[in-house]
Amino acid sequence: MTDAALRPTRCPILMPNRRTLHEKNNKQPPSLSSDFQPCGSVLMSERCMANRGPSYGLSREVQEKIEQKYVAELEARLVDWILLQCGDDLERPEPGKQNFQKWLMSGTILCRLINSLYPSGIEPIKKITETKMAFKQMEKISQFLQAAEEYGVTRGDIFQTVDLWEGKDMAAVQRTLVALGSEALTKDDGHFRGNKDWFHRKAKVQKREFSEEQLRQGRRLIGLQMGSNRGASQSGMVGYGTPRQIMRHDSPRHNGNESDSNP
């Protein structure tokens, strides 16, 4: 027998074509459900975005340190302020970080909060829609963050959208809300509602203007950071080249003066 006869033959596996089966059975091809949309698609589902496993190792340690920054007492204060600022039609959430996140993650309450800090008719977010679609909720959170930065909150105090929507860093959410409350209290334009002791008032800028004569005189002065020769004198100095005189503390010529004591 030849070597070619001993070789195993490969039988091709014929897979049925999807179009052939469709024409044979006269059925429509199955469509993907809304719960199984690809993550790269615009229509992202909640299951697709929240499908995250537990973290381990260094990632777990970092996440635990982030979660330790969350303050439960500050959560109660922020809830009280939001309820007073937005109105009485909101329901108070149950205490806890997860309940606080679910209360805000839709973005509706945050949009109402930033609108309440503006006069009627010039609100930054014109239309607030109630929806359960993930990308719509994240869009409202992004609108709140942009409006908060335009209101005066510094970019370093602004949290990321995923920090709230996925609950990655709720301490950053607290920091943003505290900065927003402090900014509203500092503006003092009558739109802040709540206890003024809940937030600190920022220091106002004290701008000073000087005349050209005052500026000209200031250029002639030598700053103390460059050193000063005030109070300097040559008293006690000896001639150059004179060796240092080391004497005992009980010497008659101690400190360069004759002692009155008898030898």
C-alpha positions as CSV (number, residue, x, y, z in Angstrom):
1,M,0.0,0.0,0.0
2,T,1.2,3.5,-0.8
3,D,1.7,6.3,1.8
4,A,-1.2,8.2,0.2
5,A,-3.6,5.3,1.0
6,L,-2.5,5.2,4.6
7,R,-3.2,8.9,5.2
8,P,-6.5,9.8,6.9
9,T,-8.9,11.6,4.6
10,R,-10.6,14.7,5.7
11,C,-14.3,14.8,5.2
12,P,-15.7,18.3,4.7
13,I,-18.5,19.2,7.1
14,L,-21.3,20.8,5.3
15,M,-23.1,23.4,7.5
16,P,-26.6,24.4,6.5
17,N,-26.8,27.9,5.2
18,R,-29.0,30.3,7.2
19,R,-30.6,31.6,4.0
20,T,-31.3,28.1,2.7
21,L,-33.0,27.2,6.0
22,H,-35.0,30.4,5.8
23,E,-36.2,29.7,2.3
24,K,-36.9,26.1,3.2
25,N,-38.9,26.7,6.3
26,N,-40.3,30.0,5.0
27,K,-39.6,31.7,8.3
28,Q,-38.0,35.0,9.1
29,P,-34.5,34.9,10.5
30,P,-34.3,35.4,14.2
31,S,-33.5,38.9,15.4
32,L,-31.5,39.9,18.3
33,S,-33.4,40.9,21.4
34,S,-32.9,44.3,23.0
35,D,-31.2,42.6,26.0
36,F,-28.5,41.2,23.7
37,Q,-27.5,44.3,21.7
38,P,-23.7,44.4,21.2
39,C,-21.8,46.7,23.5
40,G,-20.5,48.7,20.6
41,S,-24.0,49.5,19.5
42,V,-25.7,52.8,20.3
43,L,-28.6,51.0,21.8
44,M,-26.8,49.6,24.8
45,S,-28.9,47.7,27.4
46,E,-28.6,47.8,31.1
47,R,-27.5,44.1,31.2
48,C,-24.6,44.8,28.7
49,M,-23.2,47.7,30.7
50,A,-23.7,46.3,34.2
51,N,-22.2,42.9,33.4
52,R,-19.0,43.3,35.4
53,G,-17.4,40.7,37.4
54,P,-15.8,41.2,40.8
55,S,-12.3,42.8,41.0
56,Y,-9.3,41.0,42.5
57,G,-5.8,41.9,43.5
58,L,-4.7,45.5,43.1
59,S,-7.9,46.5,41.5
60,R,-9.9,45.3,44.5
61,E,-7.6,47.2,46.9
62,V,-8.0,50.4,44.9
63,Q,-11.8,50.0,44.8
64,E,-11.9,49.4,48.6
65,K,-9.9,52.6,49.2
66,I,-12.3,54.5,47.0
67,E,-15.3,53.1,48.8
68,Q,-13.8,54.2,52.2
69,K,-14.0,57.8,51.1
70,Y,-17.8,57.7,51.1
71,V,-19.4,59.4,54.1
72,A,-22.8,58.3,55.3
73,E,-23.5,61.5,57.3
74,L,-22.8,63.6,54.2
75,E,-25.2,61.4,52.2
76,A,-28.1,62.4,54.6
77,R,-27.2,66.0,54.4
78,L,-27.2,66.0,50.6
79,V,-30.5,64.2,50.4
80,D,-32.1,66.8,52.7
81,W,-30.7,69.6,50.5
82,I,-31.9,68.0,47.2
83,L,-35.4,67.5,48.6
84,L,-35.6,71.1,49.7
85,Q,-34.1,72.4,46.5
86,C,-36.1,70.4,44.1
87,G,-39.5,70.3,45.9
88,D,-41.6,68.0,48.0
89,D,-42.7,65.7,45.2
90,L,-39.5,63.7,45.4
91,E,-39.4,60.5,47.6
92,R,-36.7,60.2,50.1
93,P,-34.5,57.2,49.4
94,E,-33.5,54.6,52.0
95,P,-30.2,55.2,53.7
96,G,-27.2,53.5,52.0
97,K,-24.8,54.0,49.2
98,Q,-26.5,51.7,46.8
99,N,-29.9,53.3,47.4
100,F,-28.4,56.8,47.0
101,Q,-26.9,55.7,43.6
102,K,-30.2,54.2,42.4
103,W,-31.9,57.4,43.4
104,L,-29.6,59.6,41.2
105,M,-28.5,57.3,38.4
106,S,-31.4,58.2,36.1
107,G,-30.1,61.8,35.9
108,T,-33.6,63.3,36.3
109,I,-33.1,64.5,39.9
110,L,-29.7,66.0,39.0
111,C,-31.2,67.9,36.1
112,R,-33.9,69.2,38.3
113,L,-31.3,70.2,40.9
114,I,-29.2,72.3,38.6
115,N,-32.3,73.9,37.0
116,S,-33.6,75.0,40.5
117,L,-30.5,77.1,40.9
118,Y,-31.4,79.3,37.9
119,P,-34.3,81.8,37.5
120,S,-37.4,80.5,35.8
121,G,-37.1,80.6,32.0
122,I,-33.3,80.4,31.7
123,E,-32.7,76.9,33.0
124,P,-29.7,75.2,31.4
125,I,-31.5,71.9,30.7
126,K,-34.7,72.7,28.8
127,K,-36.2,69.2,28.5
128,I,-36.1,66.5,31.1
129,T,-37.6,63.2,30.0
130,E,-38.3,60.1,32.1
131,T,-36.8,57.1,30.4
132,K,-35.3,53.7,31.4
133,M,-32.9,53.6,28.4
134,A,-29.3,53.5,29.6
135,F,-27.8,55.9,27.1
136,K,-30.6,58.4,27.7
137,Q,-29.9,58.3,31.4
138,M,-26.2,58.7,30.9
139,E,-26.9,61.6,28.6
140,K,-28.8,63.4,31.3
141,I,-26.0,62.9,33.7
142,S,-23.6,64.4,31.2
143,Q,-25.9,67.4,30.8
144,F,-25.9,67.9,34.5
145,L,-22.1,67.8,34.7
146,Q,-21.7,70.3,31.9
147,A,-24.3,72.6,33.5
148,A,-22.5,72.3,36.9
149,E,-19.2,73.3,35.3
150,E,-20.8,76.3,33.6
151,Y,-22.4,77.2,37.0
152,G,-18.9,77.5,38.6
153,V,-17.9,74.1,39.9
154,T,-14.3,73.5,39.0
155,R,-13.4,70.6,36.7
156,G,-11.4,68.9,39.4
157,D,-14.6,68.5,41.5
158,I,-16.6,67.0,38.6
159,F,-17.2,63.3,38.7
160,Q,-17.3,61.0,35.6
161,T,-20.6,59.6,34.3
162,V,-19.6,56.0,35.1
163,D,-18.8,57.0,38.7
164,L,-22.5,57.4,39.2
165,W,-24.2,55.2,36.7
166,E,-22.1,52.1,37.5
167,G,-21.4,53.1,41.1
168,K,-17.7,53.1,40.7
169,D,-16.9,56.2,42.8
170,M,-19.9,57.5,44.8
171,A,-17.5,59.6,46.9
172,A,-16.7,61.7,43.8
173,V,-20.5,62.2,43.4
174,Q,-20.7,63.5,46.9
175,R,-17.8,65.8,46.2
176,T,-19.5,67.3,43.2
177,L,-22.7,67.9,45.0
178,V,-20.9,69.6,47.9
179,A,-19.0,71.8,45.5
180,L,-22.3,72.7,43.8
181,G,-23.9,73.6,47.1
182,S,-21.0,75.7,48.1
183,E,-21.1,77.6,44.8
184,A,-24.8,78.2,45.2
185,L,-24.3,79.4,48.7
186,T,-21.5,81.7,47.7
187,K,-23.5,83.3,44.8
188,D,-26.2,84.3,47.3
189,D,-28.7,85.1,44.5
190,G,-31.8,83.9,46.3
191,H,-32.1,80.5,44.6
192,F,-30.4,78.5,47.3
193,R,-32.8,76.6,49.6
194,G,-31.7,74.9,52.8
195,N,-29.5,75.3,55.8
196,K,-26.5,77.6,55.1
197,D,-24.5,75.6,57.6
198,W,-24.6,72.5,55.3
199,F,-21.9,74.0,53.0
200,H,-19.0,76.4,53.4
201,R,-19.0,79.8,51.7
202,K,-16.1,80.4,49.4
203,A,-13.9,83.4,49.8
204,K,-14.6,86.2,47.5
205,V,-11.9,87.9,45.4
206,Q,-10.6,91.2,46.8
207,K,-9.3,92.9,43.8
208,R,-7.1,95.9,44.4
209,E,-6.0,98.6,42.0
210,F,-2.9,100.7,42.3
211,S,-2.0,103.9,40.6
212,E,1.1,104.3,38.3
213,E,2.9,106.3,41.0
214,Q,2.3,103.5,43.6
215,L,3.5,100.9,41.2
216,R,6.6,102.9,40.4
217,Q,7.5,103.3,44.1
218,G,7.0,99.6,44.6
219,R,9.6,98.8,42.0
220,R,12.3,100.7,43.9
221,L,11.9,98.6,47.0
222,I,13.9,95.5,47.5
223,G,11.8,92.5,48.6
224,L,12.7,90.8,51.8
225,Q,13.0,87.5,49.9
226,M,16.2,88.8,48.4
227,G,17.7,89.6,51.8
228,S,18.1,92.7,53.8
229,N,21.1,94.7,55.2
230,R,19.1,96.5,57.8
231,G,20.7,96.5,61.3
232,A,24.1,95.3,59.9
233,S,27.2,96.9,61.3
234,Q,30.9,96.2,61.7
235,S,31.0,96.3,65.5
236,G,33.0,93.5,67.0
237,M,34.8,92.7,63.8
238,V,38.6,92.2,63.9
239,G,41.2,92.9,61.2
240,Y,41.5,90.5,58.3
241,G,44.0,87.7,58.9
242,T,43.7,87.8,62.6
243,P,43.3,84.2,64.0
244,R,40.2,83.3,66.0
245,Q,40.7,83.8,69.7
246,I,39.4,80.9,71.7
247,M,39.2,81.7,75.4
248,R,37.7,80.0,78.5
249,H,34.3,81.3,79.7
250,D,36.0,82.5,83.0
251,S,38.8,84.3,81.2
252,P,39.3,88.0,82.2
253,R,39.1,88.9,78.6
254,H,36.0,86.9,77.9
255,N,33.8,88.7,75.3
256,G,36.6,91.2,74.8
257,N,36.0,93.0,78.1
258,E,38.2,93.1,81.2
259,S,36.7,91.2,84.1
260,D,36.1,93.1,87.3
261,S,36.9,90.1,89.4
262,N,40.3,89.8,91.1
263,P,42.7,87.1,89.7
